[in-house]
Each structure stands twice: as structure tokens, then as C-alpha cells.
């Protein structure tokens, strides 16, 4: 698949990751996926699930960030899993390939048996990362490409994603989600009764602009209260801030440049 006219090869983390992505017709990963990978601690261990992985960018970035982890890319679209598989065969990713597994699942319909057949087991994951579909059905005009529309329109909202994360995580395991800021109410509803010790990090394009994204982390089964953290700013004028640049180049995780963010382990 790599090198075909219908795909692109895109470098992340200063070239330490090379992703193969469909050129059109699907959501293409970028900044949000890198932030997810940067949210975890460098010394994190155990199984990480990249839920709704797409072409696997967040999972690949997490594998680079935390060499002690094993990563499962969970995705329902075969074309995207094929792209992720092609990426694992690229020389830039060769050292990661032995730590990354692929699982084709539709979490809204596939039950425990189907999940187990793909190697995804109840309460086995240490961390679940997810960038779920982010526009409620009917809120915007969907893309004419069915696969791209599915990546942007939530089917059943966030609840199925948070429910799956609670099923897959071991007790005390961590969910990390990147969402539109407008999804905060729904995110809090999805966390209630399942997760605690939450942290919400607003992601601002610039210091004088409202947050457009939020990074949400929480622990399964905890009853500790929620924290609303100072924001992370991405741009200073036309350029990335030094902090954002360090994250995007893979030189730092979020906790390295933003002291309020607790590294997720």
C-alpha cells in the first residue's frame, strides 16, 4: 500500500515515526494524535490501546514515547488497518513493529468474543488513548466520503467509547481522550461512575483565543476529584510555541513542558 498514489507517507516526531495514510476519503491524523502520544509518561509500561486508531499515528507516537509499552491499534475500517500495517513495514518504524498489534473491531457491535478473537481482553490494558468521532450526528453536514464521515460523526456519542475503555482497562488504568472543547459536558457524563481523578487540559491555538480542544485523562474506579488545569498554548503569532514544537518533534512529552499535567502511567 505504501507508495501508492492513493496514500501518502507522513513524518511525525521529527521523522521518528512514518505513517501511511489514505490521501483522501478518510480522516487524516495530525496534531491531536501527537498530543495523545505525548500525554503518557516516558516510563509507562503495559498494554496501550489506541482506540479508533485510524492509520495508527497516536499509537505509534505512544510507542516511541514509552519504550516499555505494547500497543494495540483498534480500528474498524480495513483500509486504515491496511495503512497501519504498511507503516509497520517502513524502515523508520521497524524497531516499533514487534510491540504493535492490530485489531479490527467495531466497538459498537462487536461483543466480548469478537474482541477476544482480536486479542483485546477485558481489564488487560494499562492505558486507552482515543480521539473519538467529534461531531454529533446532525450538527454539521457530513462528508460525502462515507469513511470520512464516520470518522467525524459520533454514532451514539462518546458513551460507547468511554464504556469500551472502562471494559478494557485494568483497575486503576488510565483513559486519555482528546476532544473538542464543546464536548466537555458529554465527556463528564461519560466519565461519571466509571472514572475519577480526572484532569482536563484546555488546548488553545493562541493565548488570546478560546480552547478548541481539551485533553481529558482519568483513572478507572478512582473517586478522586476532577482538576481543571491551566491551558496549553500551541502558537505564538504564526509559529508554534517552543513547548508545542518540542512535543511535535518528539523531544518532550506534555508533562515535560507543562508542569500541571501529570504523566499518565
C-alpha positions as CSV (number, residue, x, y, z in Angstrom):
1,X,0.0,0.0,0.0
2,X,2.8,2.4,0.9
3,X,3.9,4.4,-2.1
4,X,0.6,4.0,-4.0
5,X,-0.9,7.1,-5.5
6,X,-3.9,6.8,-3.1
7,X,-1.7,7.0,0.0
8,X,0.8,9.4,1.5
9,X,3.8,8.8,3.8
10,X,3.8,11.4,6.6
11,X,6.5,12.0,9.1
12,X,5.8,12.7,12.8
13,X,8.1,13.3,15.8
14,X,10.8,14.7,13.6
15,X,10.8,11.6,11.4
16,X,10.9,9.1,14.2
17,X,7.5,7.9,13.0
18,X,6.3,7.5,9.4
19,X,2.6,7.0,8.9
20,X,1.0,5.7,5.8
21,X,-2.4,7.4,5.4
22,X,-5.1,7.4,2.6
23,X,-4.7,10.5,0.6
24,X,-8.5,11.1,0.6
25,X,-11.8,9.7,1.8
26,X,-10.7,9.2,5.4
27,X,-9.9,11.4,8.4
28,X,-6.1,12.1,8.4
29,X,-4.3,12.2,11.7
30,X,-2.2,15.2,12.8
31,X,-1.7,17.3,15.9
32,X,-4.4,15.6,18.0
33,X,-2.7,12.2,17.5
34,X,0.7,13.5,18.5
35,X,-0.7,15.1,21.7
36,X,-2.3,11.8,22.7
37,X,1.0,10.0,22.3
38,X,2.7,12.8,24.3
39,X,0.3,12.5,27.1
40,X,1.7,9.4,28.6
41,X,4.8,9.0,30.7
42,X,8.1,8.0,29.2
43,X,8.4,5.2,31.7
44,X,4.8,3.9,31.2
45,X,4.6,0.1,30.9
46,X,1.9,-2.4,29.9
47,X,-0.7,-2.5,27.2
48,X,-1.8,0.7,25.5
49,X,-4.9,0.6,23.3
50,X,-5.2,3.3,20.6
51,X,-9.0,3.2,20.3
52,X,-10.3,4.3,16.9
53,X,-6.7,4.3,15.8
54,X,-7.2,5.3,12.1
55,X,-3.8,4.8,10.5
56,X,-2.2,4.4,13.9
57,X,-0.4,7.7,14.4
58,X,-1.3,8.1,18.1
59,X,-0.3,4.5,18.9
60,X,3.0,4.8,17.0
61,X,3.8,8.1,18.8
62,X,3.0,6.5,22.2
63,X,5.2,3.5,21.3
64,X,8.1,5.9,20.7
65,X,7.4,8.0,23.8
66,X,7.2,4.9,26.1
67,X,9.5,2.1,25.0
68,X,8.2,-0.1,27.8
69,X,4.7,-0.4,26.4
70,X,3.0,-2.7,23.9
71,X,0.4,-1.0,21.7
72,X,-2.8,-2.4,20.1
73,X,-4.4,-0.3,17.3
74,X,-8.1,-0.9,17.4
75,X,-9.9,0.2,14.3
76,X,-13.0,-0.9,12.3
77,X,-12.0,0.3,8.8
78,X,-10.0,-2.3,6.9
79,X,-8.4,0.3,4.7
80,X,-7.0,2.2,7.7
81,X,-5.7,-1.0,9.3
82,X,-4.0,-1.8,6.0
83,X,-2.4,1.6,6.1
84,X,-1.2,1.0,9.7
85,X,0.2,-2.4,8.6
86,X,2.1,-0.8,5.8
87,X,3.5,1.8,8.2
88,X,4.9,-1.0,10.4
89,X,6.9,-2.3,7.4
90,X,8.6,1.0,6.8
91,X,12.3,1.2,7.9
92,X,11.6,4.2,10.2
93,X,9.1,2.1,12.2
94,X,10.9,-1.2,12.1
95,X,12.0,-1.0,15.8
96,X,8.4,-0.5,16.9
97,X,6.8,-3.3,14.9
98,X,7.3,-6.1,17.4
99,X,5.5,-4.0,20.1
100,X,2.4,-3.1,18.0
101,X,-0.6,-5.3,17.2
102,X,-3.6,-4.6,15.0
103,X,-7.3,-5.4,15.9
104,X,-10.2,-4.9,13.6
105,X,-13.2,-4.2,15.8
106,X,-16.4,-2.2,15.7
107,X,-16.8,-1.4,19.4
108,X,-20.5,-0.5,19.0
109,X,-21.4,-4.0,17.7
110,X,-18.6,-6.5,18.5
111,X,-19.0,-8.3,21.8
112,X,-16.6,-9.9,24.1
113,X,-16.0,-13.0,22.0
114,X,-15.1,-10.9,18.9
115,X,-12.9,-8.7,20.9
116,X,-11.1,-11.7,22.4
117,X,-10.6,-13.2,19.0
118,X,-8.7,-10.0,18.0
119,X,-6.6,-10.2,21.2
120,X,-8.4,-7.4,23.1
121,X,-9.3,-8.7,26.5
122,X,-11.3,-7.3,29.5
123,X,-9.2,-5.4,32.1
124,X,-5.9,-6.0,30.4
125,X,-4.9,-2.5,29.3
126,X,-2.9,0.0,31.3
127,X,-3.9,3.0,29.1
128,X,-6.5,3.7,26.5
129,X,-5.9,6.6,24.1
130,X,-8.7,7.8,21.9
131,X,-9.6,10.6,19.6
132,X,-13.3,9.7,19.0
133,X,-15.6,11.0,16.3
134,X,-16.2,14.5,17.4
135,X,-19.3,16.0,15.8
136,X,-22.7,14.9,17.0
137,X,-24.9,13.5,14.3
138,X,-26.8,16.3,12.5
139,X,-24.6,19.1,13.9
140,X,-22.8,19.6,10.6
141,X,-23.1,18.4,7.1
142,X,-21.3,15.1,6.8
143,X,-18.5,14.4,4.3
144,X,-19.6,12.8,1.1
145,X,-17.0,10.1,1.7
146,X,-18.7,7.5,4.0
147,X,-15.5,6.6,5.8
148,X,-14.5,10.2,6.4
149,X,-18.0,11.0,7.6
150,X,-17.8,8.1,10.0
151,X,-14.6,9.5,11.5
152,X,-16.2,12.8,12.1
153,X,-19.8,12.0,13.2
154,X,-20.3,10.3,16.5
155,X,-22.6,7.3,16.5
156,X,-24.2,7.2,19.9
157,X,-22.0,10.0,21.2
158,X,-19.0,9.4,23.4
159,X,-20.6,6.9,25.7
160,X,-19.7,3.8,23.7
161,X,-16.1,4.9,23.6
162,X,-15.8,5.5,27.3
163,X,-17.8,2.3,28.0
164,X,-15.3,0.3,26.0
165,X,-12.4,2.0,27.7
166,X,-13.8,1.0,31.1
167,X,-14.2,-2.6,29.9
168,X,-10.7,-2.8,28.5
169,X,-8.8,-1.0,31.3
170,X,-7.5,-2.8,34.4
171,X,-8.5,-1.3,37.7
172,X,-6.6,2.0,38.1
173,X,-5.8,2.1,34.4
174,X,-6.0,5.4,32.6
175,X,-8.2,6.8,29.8
176,X,-6.8,9.7,27.8
177,X,-9.1,11.4,25.2
178,X,-8.7,14.4,23.0
179,X,-12.0,16.1,22.3
180,X,-13.5,19.4,21.1
181,X,-13.9,21.8,23.9
182,X,-17.6,21.8,23.2
183,X,-17.7,18.1,24.2
184,X,-16.8,18.8,27.8
185,X,-20.3,18.2,29.2
186,X,-20.7,14.9,27.3
187,X,-17.2,13.8,28.4
188,X,-18.0,14.5,32.1
189,X,-21.2,12.4,31.7
190,X,-19.2,9.6,30.2
191,X,-16.7,9.6,33.0
192,X,-19.3,9.6,35.8
193,X,-19.5,6.3,37.6
194,X,-16.6,4.8,35.7
195,X,-13.6,7.1,36.1
196,X,-12.2,9.6,38.7
197,X,-9.0,11.5,39.4
198,X,-9.7,13.4,36.2
199,X,-7.7,16.2,34.6
200,X,-8.9,18.5,31.9
201,X,-6.2,20.3,29.9
202,X,-7.6,23.1,27.6
203,X,-5.6,23.3,24.3
204,X,-5.6,26.9,23.0
205,X,-4.5,27.9,19.5
206,X,-3.1,31.1,20.9
207,X,-3.0,32.8,24.3
208,X,-5.8,35.2,23.4
209,X,-8.1,32.6,21.8
210,X,-10.5,30.1,23.4
211,X,-9.6,26.5,23.7
212,X,-10.8,24.5,20.7
213,X,-9.7,21.1,22.1
214,X,-9.4,19.5,25.5
215,X,-7.2,16.7,26.7
216,X,-9.0,14.6,29.3
217,X,-7.3,12.0,31.5
218,X,-9.0,9.9,34.2
219,X,-8.5,6.6,36.1
220,X,-10.8,3.7,36.2
221,X,-12.5,3.2,39.5
222,X,-11.0,6.2,41.2
223,X,-13.1,8.6,43.3
224,X,-10.6,11.4,43.4
225,X,-12.0,14.8,42.2
226,X,-11.6,16.4,38.8
227,X,-8.9,19.1,38.1
228,X,-9.2,21.8,35.6
229,X,-5.6,22.6,34.5
230,X,-4.0,25.8,33.1
231,X,-4.1,25.7,29.3
232,X,-1.5,24.6,26.8
233,X,-0.9,27.2,24.1
234,X,0.1,26.0,20.6
235,X,1.1,29.1,18.7
236,X,2.9,32.4,19.4
237,X,2.0,34.5,16.4
238,X,2.5,32.5,13.2
239,X,4.8,30.0,14.8
240,X,4.5,27.1,17.3
241,X,5.5,27.9,20.8
242,X,8.7,26.3,21.9
243,X,6.7,23.9,24.1
244,X,4.5,22.8,21.3
245,X,7.4,22.5,18.9
246,X,9.2,20.2,21.4
247,X,6.1,18.0,21.6
248,X,5.7,17.8,17.9
249,X,9.3,17.0,17.3
250,X,9.2,14.2,19.9
251,X,11.7,15.9,22.1
252,X,9.3,16.2,25.0
253,X,6.1,14.9,26.4
254,X,3.3,17.2,27.7
255,X,4.4,16.7,31.3
256,X,7.9,17.9,30.4
257,X,6.7,21.3,29.2
258,X,3.5,21.8,31.2
259,X,4.1,21.2,34.9
260,X,0.4,20.8,35.8
261,X,0.0,17.8,33.5
262,X,0.5,14.6,35.4
263,X,2.3,12.0,33.3
264,X,-0.1,9.1,32.6
265,X,1.4,5.7,33.5
